[in-house]
């Protein structure tokens, strides 16, 4: 057989009319005539395309939901955004592995430990002062203890 075949499969028809097989599927859903065996009559298919597809109309002017993702005009920007997100994810993962970033729970536990040590040392001040300054009365030491506890309580309530 010489020349173009009369009836072809979808992939062959896509090559003949210079579109993707996915685009041929869209045209079939839009009414491109198909033989009962699923093949496409080349002459009728080309005629349908001439009658139903405006060659001057760009994909950007059509219904974007009907187009495959890769054919949408903003697909390139979405792909670029996805690549940036993947790069950010990899950078964060690498920073975690290098211990440049720490999990929030770990940081919170460490700060809680530090603050517990600060609290216990502040509460120990009155008894240490009593040893270093023997002239302080029990009332003086109790007053210092009470003021330190009040200050710690105020700090705890400020959160």
TORDOVEX-668934 format. One record per residue: residue number from 1; x, y, z of N, C-alpha, C, CB in turn. Coordinates in steps of 0.02 Angstrom, whole numbers, plus 32768, in hexadecimal, padded with zeros to 4 digits. Last residue first. Glycine has a CB too. Layout:
TORDOVEX-668934
NUM:X:Y:Z:X:Y:Z:X:Y:Z:X:Y:Z
...
This chain:
TORDOVEX-668934
159:80D2:86C6:8FBD:80D5:869C:8F81:80C6:86C4:8F45:80A7:8661:8F85
158:80B7:86FC:903A:80BC:8729:8FFF:80BC:8702:8FBE:80FB:8753:9004
157:80BF:869C:909D:807D:86B2:9089:807D:86DE:904B:805C:86D7:90C1
156:8149:8690:90B0:8123:8656:9098:80DE:866A:907E:811C:8622:90CF
155:8166:870D:90E5:8182:86F9:90A5:815C:86BF:9086:81CC:86E7:90AC
154:8122:8703:915F:810F:8737:912E:8129:8725:90E8:812A:877C:9144
153:816D:869C:919A:8125:8692:918B:810D:86C3:9158:80FB:8698:91CB
152:81E7:86DA:91AA:81E2:869F:917E:8199:8691:916A:8200:8662:91A1
151:81C2:873E:9205:81DD:8751:91C3:81D7:8716:9192:8227:8767:91CA
150:819B:86EE:9272:816A:871B:9252:8181:872E:920C:815E:875A:927E
149:8215:86B4:9292:81DE:8689:927C:81A8:86B2:9258:81BF:8665:92B8
148:825C:8727:92B9:8273:86FF:927F:823B:86D2:9264:82B0:86D4:9294
147:820F:874E:9329:8215:877A:92EF:822C:8754:92B0:8245:87B3:92FE
146:8222:86DF:937F:81DF:86F1:9369:81E1:871E:932B:81B9:8715:93A2
145:82AD:86E7:9395:828F:86AB:9377:824B:86BB:935A:828A:8672:93AC
144:82B5:8763:93D6:82D7:8758:9397:82B8:871D:9371:8323:874B:93A2
143:8268:8742:9448:8252:8778:941C:8273:8771:93D7:8263:87BE:943A
142:82B8:86E0:9482:8274:86CE:946D:8259:8703:943C:8245:86C7:94AA
141:8328:872E:94A1:832F:86F7:9471:82EA:86E3:9456:8351:86B9:9493
140:82EF:8785:9500:830E:879F:94C2:8312:8769:948C:8355:87BA:94D2
139:82C6:8729:9563:8293:8752:9541:82AF:876D:94FF:827C:878C:956E
138:833E:86FC:9590:8312:86CB:956F:82DC:86F0:9548:82F2:869B:95A2
137:83BA:877A:956A:838B:8757:9596:8362:8726:956D:835D:878A:95BB
136:8464:8780:9540:841E:8784:952A:83F2:875D:9559:8417:876A:94E1
135:84E6:8766:9569:84C2:8799:958E:8479:87A0:9579:84E5:87DC:9586
134:8521:870C:9510:8502:86F1:954D:84DB:8725:9575:8537:86D3:9579
133:852D:86FB:9476:851F:8737:949E:84FC:8721:94DF:84F3:876A:9476
132:853E:8679:944A:8572:86AB:943B:856A:86E9:9466:8570:86BE:93F0
131:84CC:8637:9475:850E:861C:9486:8544:8651:947E:851D:85DE:945B
130:8467:8686:9441:8468:867C:9489:84AD:8662:94A0:8430:864B:949F
129:847F:8675:93B9:848C:86B6:93D8:8490:86B1:9424:8455:86E9:93C5
128:8453:85F3:93A9:849A:8601:939F:84AD:8645:93BE:84AC:8601:9354
127:83CB:8605:93BF:83F1:85DB:93EE:843C:85E6:93E6:83E0:8590:93E3
126:83A9:865D:9354:83A2:8671:939A:83CB:8646:93CA:8359:866E:93AD
125:83CC:860E:92DB:83F0:864B:92EE:83E6:865D:9338:83D9:8686:92C3
124:837E:85A8:92B0:83B3:8596:92DF:83D8:85D4:92F9:83E5:8566:92BE
123:832E:85DD:9250:830E:85CC:9290:8342:85B9:92C5:82DD:8593:9285
122:838B:85E8:91EA:8370:8625:9209:8350:8616:924C:833D:8647:91DA
121:839E:8561:91CD:83D7:8589:91E6:83BF:85CA:9206:8408:8599:91AE
120:8321:853D:919E:833A:851D:91DB:8375:8545:91F7:8350:84D4:91CC
119:8317:8591:912B:82E7:8596:9162:8304:8579:91A2:82A5:8573:9151
118:837F:855E:90DC:8381:85A5:90F1:8353:85AE:912E:836B:85D4:90B8
117:8350:84DB:90C6:838F:84E6:90EB:8394:852D:9104:83CB:84D5:90BD
116:82DD:84F8:907C:82D7:84D5:90BC:8316:84DF:90E6:82C9:848A:90B1
115:8316:8532:900A:82EE:855C:9036:82E2:853A:907A:82AA:856C:9015
114:8356:84C1:8FD3:837D:84FC:8FE7:8356:8526:9019:8390:8527:8FA9
113:82E7:846F:8FB8:831B:8459:8FE7:8344:8494:9000:834A:8426:8FC4
112:82A5:84BF:8F59:8283:84AF:8F98:82B6:8497:8FCC:824D:8478:8F8D
111:8303:84BC:8EF1:82F5:84FC:8F14:82D2:84EF:8F57:82CA:852A:8EE8
110:82FA:8433:8ED0:8339:844F:8EE7:832E:8491:8F0D:8369:845B:8EAB
109:8274:8429:8EA5:828C:8402:8EDF:82CC:8420:8EFC:8298:83B8:8ECB
108:8277:847F:8E34:824C:848E:8E6D:8263:8469:8EAC:8203:847C:8E5D
107:82CD:8439:8DE0:82E0:847C:8DF8:82B8:848E:8E36:82D6:84B1:8DC0
106:8280:83C6:8DCB:82C2:83C0:8DE9:82D9:8403:8E06:82F5:83A6:8DB6
105:8210:83FC:8D8B:8209:83D9:8DCB:824B:83D3:8DF1:81EB:8394:8DC1
104:8247:842C:8D12:822C:845B:8D44:8226:843B:8D88:81E9:8476:8D2E
103:82E0:83E7:8CD8:8298:83E1:8CE0:8280:840E:8D1A:8285:8397:8CEE
102:8359:8458:8C92:8346:8426:8CC4:82FA:8421:8CC7:8363:8438:8D0A
101:83D3:8472:8C15:838F:847E:8C2E:837F:8446:8C60:835A:8480:8BF4
100:844C:843E:8C07:8448:8487:8C04:8403:849E:8C1C:8456:84A1:8BBD
99:8464:83B7:8BFF:8454:83D2:8C41:8458:841E:8C41:8482:83B5:8C76
98:846A:837E:8B86:84A9:839E:8B9D:84A1:83BD:8BE2:84BF:83D4:8B6B
97:83E6:8358:8B7B:8419:8324:8B80:845B:8340:8B99:8424:8302:8B3D
96:83AA:83D5:8B6E:839A:83AB:8BA8:83D0:8376:8BB2:8355:8389:8B9F
95:83DF:83FB:8AF2:83EE:8423:8B2D:83E0:83FC:8B6D:83C6:8465:8B2D
94:83A3:8399:8AA0:83EB:839A:8AA8:8400:83C2:8AE6:840D:83B7:8A6A
93:831D:83C1:8AAC:8330:837E:8AC2:837C:837B:8ACE:831B:834A:8A8D
92:8323:8440:8A73:8310:8439:8AB9:8326:83F5:8AD4:82C3:8441:8AC1
91:8348:841C:89EF:8374:8447:8A17:8364:8441:8A61:836D:8491:8A00
90:82D9:83D1:89C7:831A:83B0:89CB:834A:83DA:89F6:8338:83A6:8984
89:8278:8437:89CA:8270:83FB:89F4:82B4:83D8:89FD:823D:83CA:89D5
88:82AA:848C:8967:82A4:84A4:89AD:82A0:8468:89DD:8266:84D2:89B5
87:829B:8438:88F8:82DE:844E:890C:82DE:8467:8954:82F8:8486:88DD
86:8211:842C:88F5:8239:83F0:88FF:8280:8402:8915:823C:83C5:88BF
85:81F1:84B2:88DB:81DA:8492:8919:8203:8453:8929:818F:8480:8914
84:822A:84C0:885B:8243:84E9:8893:822F:84C9:88D6:8227:8531:888F
83:81DB:8464:8814:8223:8458:8819:8240:8480:8853:8246:846A:87D7
82:815F:84A4:8820:8168:8462:883D:81B3:8452:8846:8147:842C:8810
81:8179:8518:87D8:8168:851D:881F:8173:84DA:8841:811F:8534:8828
80:818B:84E0:8759:81C3:8504:8779:81B7:850A:87C4:81CD:854A:8759
79:810A:84AF:8745:8142:8480:8746:817E:84A0:8769:8155:846A:86FE
78:80C6:8528:8742:80B6:84F8:8776:80EE:84C5:877D:8073:84D4:8765
77:80FE:8561:86CF:8109:8582:8710:80F8:8553:874A:80DD:85C2:8715
76:80D2:8503:8670:811A:850F:867A:8127:8530:86BD:8137:853A:8641
75:8047:850F:8677:8067:84D0:868B:80B1:84DA:8698:805D:849B:8655
74:7FFF:8578:8649:8023:8583:8687:8046:8542:86A0:7FF4:859D:86BD
73:7FC1:8544:85D6:7FF4:8578:85D0:801C:8582:8610:7FD4:85B9:85BD
72:7FB5:8493:85CA:7F9C:84D1:85E6:7FD3:8505:85E5:7F81:84C6:862E
71:7FEC:841D:85A3:7FDB:844C:856F:7FC1:848E:858A:7FA7:842D:8542
70:7FFF:83D0:8615:803B:83E8:85F2:802B:841B:85BC:8060:83AE:85D3
69:7F78:83AE:8638:7FA0:83DC:8661:7FDB:83FA:863A:7FBB:83B7:869E
68:7F08:83B6:85AA:7F33:8391:85D8:7F60:83C2:85FC:7F5C:835A:85B4
67:7E73:841C:85A9:7EB6:840D:8592:7EDB:83E0:85C3:7EDE:844D:8586
66:7DFF:843D:85E6:7DFC:8408:85B4:7E40:83F3:859B:7DD1:841E:857A
65:7E1C:84A7:8635:7E0F:8467:8657:7E0C:842E:8626:7DCE:846B:867F
64:7E28:8511:85DD:7E64:84F5:85FB:7E58:84B2:861D:7E82:8525:862C
63:7DE2:852D:8547:7DCF:8519:858B:7E09:84F3:85AA:7D8E:84EC:8589
62:7E50:859D:84EA:7E1D:856A:84F4:7E0D:855E:853D:7E32:852B:84D5
61:7EB9:85F0:84DF:7E77:860E:84D7:7E3F:85DD:84E6:7E6F:8629:8492
60:7F2B:85A3:84E8:7F1D:85D2:851F:7ED8:85F0:851B:7F51:8609:8520
59:7F37:8562:8472:7F1D:853C:84AA:7F0A:856A:84E3:7F51:8509:84C2
58:7EFE:85D1:83EF:7F32:85B2:8419:7F11:858D:8452:7F63:85E8:8434
57:7EBE:85CD:834D:7EAD:85D1:8394:7EE3:85AD:83BD:7E68:85B1:83A2
56:7EDA:85B3:82CD:7EF4:85F2:82E8:7EE9:85F8:8333:7ED3:862C:82C5
55:7E98:853D:82AD:7EE1:853C:82B0:7EFF:857B:82CD:7EFC:8530:826B
54:7E0F:84FE:82FF:7E28:853C:82E1:7E74:853D:82E6:7E09:857B:8304
53:7DBE:846E:82DE:7DF7:8488:8303:7E12:84C4:82DF:7E2F:8452:830C
52:7D56:8444:828A:7D49:844F:82D1:7D82:846C:82FA:7D36:840F:82F0
51:7D7A:8433:8204:7D39:8451:8214:7D32:8466:825D:7D02:8421:8202
50:7DF6:83F6:820B:7DEF:8436:81E6:7DAF:8459:81F9:7DF0:8429:8199
49:7DD0:8383:8255:7DFE:83B4:8273:7DF8:83F7:824F:7E47:839A:8270
48:7D81:8343:81F6:7D63:8358:8236:7D8F:838D:8257:7D59:831B:8265
47:7DE1:8329:8194:7DA9:8355:8183:7D88:8370:81C4:7D73:832F:8158
46:7E30:82CE:81D8:7E4C:830F:81C3:7E15:8341:81B3:7E7A:8306:8186
45:7DD1:8267:81E8:7DEF:8287:8222:7E0C:82CB:8211:7E26:825B:8240
44:7DB7:8240:8165:7D80:825D:818D:7D9B:8282:81CA:7D4F:8225:81A4
43:7E39:8213:8145:7E19:8248:811D:7DE2:826A:8146:7DFD:822C:80DB
42:7E4F:81AC:81A7:7E7C:81E6:81A0:7E5A:821F:817C:7EBB:81D2:817B
41:7DEA:8166:821A:7DEF:816F:81D2:7E15:81B0:81C7:7DA8:8170:81AE
40:7E2A:8112:82A5:7E14:8153:828B:7E1F:8153:8240:7E39:818E:82AD
39:7DF0:8089:830C:7E1F:80AA:82DF:7E00:80E9:82C3:7E34:807B:82A6
38:7D90:8048:8354:7DB8:8079:8377:7DEB:809C:834C:7DDC:8057:83AF
37:7D38:7FFB:830C:7D71:7FD8:8329:7DA1:8008:834E:7D97:7FB2:82F3
36:7CDE:805A:82D8:7CC9:802D:830E:7D03:8008:8330:7C97:7FFB:82F4
35:7D3B:80F4:82C1:7D1D:80B7:82A8:7D09:808A:82E3:7D4F:8091:8278
34:7D13:819A:82EF:7D3C:815F:82FB:7D16:8122:82E0:7D4D:8156:8347
33:7D15:824B:82DD:7CF8:820A:82CC:7D2A:81D1:82D2:7CDC:820D:8284
32:7D1C:82B7:8365:7D43:829D:832D:7D28:8257:831C:7D90:829A:833F
31:7CDC:82EA:83D8:7CB4:82D6:839E:7CDB:82BF:8362:7C8B:830E:838A
30:7D1F:82FE:844D:7CFC:8338:8431:7CD7:8328:83F2:7D2E:8370:8424
29:7D5C:8286:8460:7D26:8298:848F:7CFE:82D3:8475:7D43:82A8:84D4
28:7DB9:8295:83F8:7D87:8260:83F4:7D4D:826F:8422:7DA7:821A:8405
27:7E06:82FC:842B:7DDF:8308:83EF:7DA9:82D3:83E6:7E0C:830B:83B1
26:7E41:82B8:8496:7E15:82F2:84A3:7DE9:8300:8467:7E3F:8330:84B5
25:7E8C:825B:844E:7E57:8244:847B:7E26:827C:848C:7E75:8227:84BC
24:7EE4:82B3:8412:7EB6:828D:83E7:7E7D:8273:8412:7EDC:8252:83C3
23:7F2B:82DA:8482:7F02:830D:845F:7ED0:82EB:8431:7F2F:833E:8437
22:7F6D:8263:849E:7F3D:827E:84CE:7F0F:82B1:84AE:7F61:829E:8508
21:7FC3:8258:8432:7F8C:8229:8437:7F57:8240:8469:7FA6:81E3:844C
20:7FE5:82FF:83F3:7FF2:82C7:8420:7FB7:8296:841F:8000:82E1:8469
19:7FF6:8327:8343:7FDF:8335:8387:7FF0:82F9:83B3:7F92:8345:8389
18:8003:8316:82B4:8034:833B:82DD:8019:8353:8320:804E:8376:82B6
17:7FBB:82C3:8268:7FA1:8308:826E:7FCB:8333:829E:7F59:8307:8287
16:8009:824F:826F:7FF6:826B:822E:7FDF:82B4:8233:7FBE:8241:820F
15:8010:8235:82F8:804D:8246:82D2:803D:8267:8291:8077:8208:82C6
14:7F89:8217:8311:7FA9:824F:8333:7FE8:8266:830F:7FB9:823C:837C
13:7F7A:81A3:82C6:7F57:81E0:82B0:7F75:821E:82D1:7F0B:81DA:82C2
12:7FC7:814E:8314:7FDD:815D:82D0:7FBB:819C:82B6:7FCE:8121:82A1
11:7F7A:814D:838A:7FC0:8165:838D:7FD9:8177:8347:7FED:812F:83AC
10:7EFD:8115:835B:7F01:8159:8377:7F48:8174:8376:7EE7:8159:83BE
9:7F10:80BD:82BD:7F05:80C1:8305:7F10:8109:831D:7F34:8090:832C
8:7EBE:80DE:821E:7EF8:80D4:824A:7EE3:80D5:8294:7F2E:810A:823D
7:7E91:80CB:8175:7E7A:80C8:81BB:7EB6:80B7:81E7:7E40:8093:81C3
6:7EE0:80DF:8101:7E9D:80FB:8105:7E84:80FF:814E:7E6C:80D2:80DC
5:7F8C:8115:80FC:7F58:80E2:8107:7F14:8104:8111:7F6A:80B6:8145
4:7FDC:816E:8078:7FC0:816F:80BB:7F8C:8139:80C4:7FA2:81B4:80CB
3:8044:8110:8007:8021:814B:801F:8008:8142:8066:7FE8:815C:7FF1
2:8024:806A:7FD2:804D:80A6:7FCC:8023:80E1:7FE2:8066:80B0:7F83
1:802B:7FC6:8000:8000:8000:8000:802D:803E:8000:7FCF:8000:803D
